[in-house]
Amino acid sequence: QVQLVESGGGLVQAGGSLRLSCAASASIFSGNAMGWYRQAPGKQRELVAFIGSGGNIYYADSVKGRFTISRDNAKNMVYLQMNSLKPDDTFVYYCNRYPTIPYGYWGQGTQVTVSS
C-alpha cells in the first residue's frame, strides 16, 4: 500500500518553531532519498530539503541554517524541524521520495502558516 501522511503543521508567529513528521510506506521509503517539498496555491511545488538513505543532506538556500531534516529508517519516518520561521515559509508542506516520480502519489500535506 502506498502511503504518505504528513503532520505537525499549524499557525505560528514569526520566529517560532514547528516540527513536521511524515509517515511513509515502505514502498516509498526503503532505500530512497526522502524529501520535504512545499507549495503555495497556484504555484509550483518546490524542494525544501532531502536526505539520502545513507544520510547525505541537501537544503534549499532559503531554509539553510533554519531547517533540519532527519529520518528514522526503522520507522519509515521523515522529520523536518523548522526554526526561526518567517511569513515567507507559509506553504503546504509535503514529503515524498527524492527525486519524485512523474504522476506519482502525493499525500494530503500539512499547512504551515507563519504570522508576522
Secondary structure as GFF3:
##gff-version 3
##sequence-region A 1 116
A	DSSP	beta_strand	4	7	.	.	.	ID=ss1
A	DSSP	beta_strand	10	13	.	.	.	ID=ss2
A	DSSP	beta_strand	18	24	.	.	.	ID=ss3
A	DSSP	alpha_helix	26	29	.	.	.	ID=ss4
A	DSSP	beta_strand	33	39	.	.	.	ID=ss5
A	DSSP	beta_strand	46	51	.	.	.	ID=ss6
A	DSSP	beta_strand	57	59	.	.	.	ID=ss7
A	DSSP	beta_strand	67	72	.	.	.	ID=ss8
A	DSSP	beta_strand	77	82	.	.	.	ID=ss9
A	DSSP	three_ten_helix	87	89	.	.	.	ID=ss10
A	DSSP	beta_strand	91	98	.	.	.	ID=ss11
A	DSSP	beta_strand	110	115	.	.	.	ID=ss12
###
